[in-house]
Amino acid sequence: MTERISLAGKVAVITGAAGAIGSATAALMGRRGAAIFAIDRPGTDFAPLRGLMPPGARLETATADVSVEADIANAVAAVRAAFGRIDIFFNNAGIEGVVQPIEDYPLATFRQVIDVNVIGVFLGLKHVLPVMYGQGSGCIVNNSSIAGLKGTPGLSAYTASKHAVIGITRSVAAEAGPRGVRVVSVNPGPIESRMMDSINAGQSPDVQAARAAVSAAVPQGRYGHVDEVAELVAFLASDAAGYCHGGVYSVDGGMCAV
């Protein structure tokens, strides 16, 4: 490991940390030397995540609803009590909603997607940024999606929410850069995960046919792996990416290139 991609001595906070991308990123950052504070929704079992962490890595956990301000404020206070600082924030928590044409899309589900994917990102930024401003340093990686760059039939709520994540990333980057904090977004394409299985099931009763259609739309001809997303996030959070700020970084097998 080169010194510049090492995360030794850094404290990384990850929301949605027990999910596929969150847990892969936590494990990778732990292997690179970071202490991890993992946040996921109430009722989460963190045991699988603990099993992924390398020997000797420090992992603290907390449950929170990212759409509830008091929960996020309390989680950030717990991080400060445990570690005293936040060097990396992977603003990762998100849900897909359902796959429905917009005329049939349930309003309650639309609002739930916006609450988690947009309000959750906003609240994370609102409460983590003051900690980083006080330090004069830090990096925030917001998890958007290729759905933030292009539309997909039936995913109006998810698409709207992920476009919003890119917008808030760019706006906050303009605020945070002069204060020593970097803010970027990552935009995964189809990734092997529960979320993609759910989307495929909503797109077609023939899940394998839906999966094949998605793969065919990717120039590399396959789904991505969670480790490939984690590698990008960990790089962007490292000192090696010190001039990466305000950017939108796709990890999609070339899907947005066509």
Secondary structure as GFF3:
##gff-version 3
##sequence-region A 1 258
A	DSSP	beta_strand	11	15	.	.	.	ID=ss1
A	DSSP	alpha_helix	20	31	.	.	.	ID=ss2
A	DSSP	beta_strand	35	40	.	.	.	ID=ss3
A	DSSP	alpha_helix	47	52	.	.	.	ID=ss4
A	DSSP	beta_strand	59	63	.	.	.	ID=ss5
A	DSSP	alpha_helix	69	83	.	.	.	ID=ss6
A	DSSP	beta_strand	88	91	.	.	.	ID=ss7
A	DSSP	three_ten_helix	102	104	.	.	.	ID=ss8
A	DSSP	alpha_helix	107	114	.	.	.	ID=ss9
A	DSSP	pi_helix	115	119	.	.	.	ID=ss10
A	DSSP	alpha_helix	120	135	.	.	.	ID=ss11
A	DSSP	beta_strand	138	143	.	.	.	ID=ss12
A	DSSP	three_ten_helix	146	148	.	.	.	ID=ss13
A	DSSP	alpha_helix	156	176	.	.	.	ID=ss14
A	DSSP	three_ten_helix	177	179	.	.	.	ID=ss15
A	DSSP	beta_strand	181	188	.	.	.	ID=ss16
A	DSSP	alpha_helix	194	203	.	.	.	ID=ss17
A	DSSP	alpha_helix	207	216	.	.	.	ID=ss18
A	DSSP	alpha_helix	226	237	.	.	.	ID=ss19
A	DSSP	three_ten_helix	239	241	.	.	.	ID=ss20
A	DSSP	beta_strand	248	251	.	.	.	ID=ss21
A	DSSP	three_ten_helix	255	257	.	.	.	ID=ss22
###
